[in-house]
Amino acid sequence: MRDWQTEPVRELTPSDHHRLPEAVDQPMGPPVDRLKKYPPDTAGGMMATNFVSMPTTWTVWEALDHIRHAARAAATIYTIFLRHPEQGTLVQTVSLRELITADPSKLVGDVGDGLAPLFVTPRTDREEVARLISKYDLLALPVLDGGDHVVGVVTIDEVIDAIVREQTEDVHRFGGVEGLDEPYTGISFLHMIRKRAGWLCALFVGEMLTATAMGYFESEIARAVVLAMFVPLIISSGGNSGSQATCIIIRALALHQLRLADWWRVALRELPSGLTLGVILGVVGTTRIVLWQQLGWYDYGPHWPLVAATVGSALVGVVTFGSLAGSLLPFLLRRLGFDPASASAPFIATLVDVTGLVIYFGFAALILHGTLL
């Protein structure tokens, strides 16, 4: 159940907050003022300010009677917060199920497991809130101030909304687009251009390095034109392997399966993985050249075995580098304070394009020296 009083506030942008005091009714003032203090991507910005709480000295019968009267206004009645009768601090939480099944004459403080409750502070990031609710299968999570008093509650409804917004932003960024804060059909033409042009320009500048690298190896391409046929194959394979690794690591970081200190574990794991994947693609690429030559579908020239060896070796090197770069870049971005999702697939592909050309023509110079080169 949502907090009907403060729900409209979350739909406003920060620039609209200054108009709230005149727009809201007086009874809404305090909860709105509390929400305005916190960014929307924190527990304070997500929390509902109407919740059910009571002192531990109440009986179960008194608690249920109170819940019946408070149900309409409360954001949730399935999680009840029990506070110290004198200090007002949070002591424990009980579920509605536990109260319904308990002896009516029993004190609410004696209901439940008595364990210290999980909680967050108003400044806790929404990703951490979502992780706690998901990990412990909670319906609601209390938000405590510095004095351990409950100031709000984050319900699973709000967490689902936050997860959807967060994943939408990550998907947009991973695709090389700034996060869209409106439905696709509701975005104006100019706004859409602004969201996409920046990334495209940045990626275009990066691809200029690819053109520069191609120009650097112009003489090699002129002497062995057959090498140019496999440039798209080589660089796309490296970009694909890098995008795979990036996607896996970003997800693991988001789920707290990995920490920044685990970068070396990832490197040690991705190195053999990249080598294995590179060997697989190298065998496929080499087999393709051999079959096309033997079946007469294309003539790669008298030195075709060396061309096949060049392509196969380059695929091993490029895919290995792509896997390493794609897996470690999210750690670097997180260390620098950026969202790892900024390591978009197009960005990884652009990075690996340039290095892939260097690796490819490096193997070509080594293997074809004295023949085609």
Secondary structure, DSSP 4 states (H G I P E B T S, - for coil): ---TTTHHHHTS-GGGGGGHHHHS-GGGHHHHHHHHTS-TTBHHHH-BS---EEETTSBHHHHHHHHHHHTTT-S-SSEEEEE-TTT--EEEEEEHHHHHHS-TTSBGGGSS--PPPP-B-TTSBHHHHHHHHHHTT-SEEEEE-TTS-EEEEEEHHHHHHHHHHHHHHHHHHHTT-PPP-S-GGGS-HHHHHHHHHHHHHHHHHHHHHHHHHHHHTHHHHHH-GGGGGGHHHHHHHHHHHHHHHHHHHHHHHHTTSS-GGGHHHHHHHHHHHHHHHHHHHHHHHHHHHHHHHHTTS----TTHHHHHHHHHHHHHHHHHHHHHHHHHHHHHHHHTTS-GGGS-HHHHHHHHHHHHHHHHHHHHHHHSTTTT-
